[in-house]
Amino acid sequence: MGNIVYNKLKERSDQFVVRGLVRTEESKQKIGGGNDVYIADIRDRDHLVPAVQGVDALIILTSAVPKMKPGFDPSKGGRPEFYYEDGMYPEQVDWIGQKNQIDTAKAAGVKHIVLVGSMGGTNPNHPLNSLGNGNILVWKRKSEQYLADSGVPYTIIRPGGLQDKDGGVRELIVGNDDELLQTDTKSIPRADVAEVCVQALQYEETKFKAFDLASKPEGTGTPTKDFKSLFSQVTARF
């Protein structure tokens, strides 16, 4: 999703001067390889300092990614097993890595941090936590709380299940405390989450707020265009 946000910001060059932050040279080339893309290991705070100097706002989209163990045969039933690569567990990426980004940004005087977390964090027994024994939602929630306690103006966005579908064609829904997980509207296209990240930078109504985010199915409701109105529905600080 980082590449989608980066490109959306680049398209609005009249409003934003953009920097990207990636982990590898390969990732840098994927988003155009420009001089405005920094390579850094978020697990090492010193790596992050150059990337945030002079920055007004930071959007944090980093996340650990579980991998499927080879050899799974769906025809034999059962469930696939997942693992995290060494050093890339949620504790290191979603907690330490995000804490480093928050600390570095705060020290550099960043005025607004948008953090994309995840729905499901109110339930320690959520199935996602068992993937690779990573407790991913537990660590995401911990970094969300750390940001909320940091004193830096923040917006915490907790999307539901992410889809690779077109953005801008659905009605978006905000909620709180995982209430949307009990409904039929608990997923959202990545492109729509990316747009909400960019829009969140533009309205005071998003500061010191946290919300769950999902979408109605395409073709139902009215595609969201008025983001100020959407953000005004949010009252929760966490």
C-alpha positions, 0 to 999 in steps of 0.5 A: 500500500505504501507505493499507492500512497506515494504515487497519490502524493506525487500526483498532488505535487501542488500540495505535497513534497513527497519522500518515500521510505523503503527497506531495499533497493529493489523496493526503491526501483519499484516506485521509480527509484527517485532521489526522494526515496530513502532506503532504511531499516526501521528496526535501526533508529539511526537509519531513519533520521535523514528521512524525517528531517524537515518533514511535516507529516509522516504516514506509517504503513509498515507491517510484518508479512507472514509467509506460507510454509512450502508443501501445502496441498489444498486437496488434502484438506487442513490449513496451511502453516505460516511463518515469519522470517528471522528478524521480521516478526511483528514484534520487530516490525510492527512494534519496534520498527513503528516505535522507532519511526514515531520516536524519530519523527517526534524528535524531528518535530513532525507535526502529524503522524498517520498510522495504518494499523488493523481492525481486530486489535480488541480481540487477543484471540483473533485468528491473525494472532496465531499466524506464525505465532506472531501475535501481529494484532497485539503488536500493532495495537501496542504501537497504536497506543504508543502513538496515541500517548506520544503527544504528536498529533495523530490519526490511527486508521484501522482498516478491515480486510484489504482487497486489490480492487479499484478505489474511489467507487465505494461508500466508506464506513468508519467505526470503532472498537471492531464493531464493523467486524460483526457486520457484512461490511468489513473489507476495503480496497487498498486504494481506498485506504491509501486515499484516506491516508492522503485525505487525513493530512488535509483536515484538522478533524482527523487529528487525535482521532482513531477509527476503523475503516471499511467499505460497502460493496461496489454498487451499493451506497454512494461513493465517498467524495466528502472526506471532511464529512466522513472524518467528522463522524469520528469522535474516538481518540483511541 
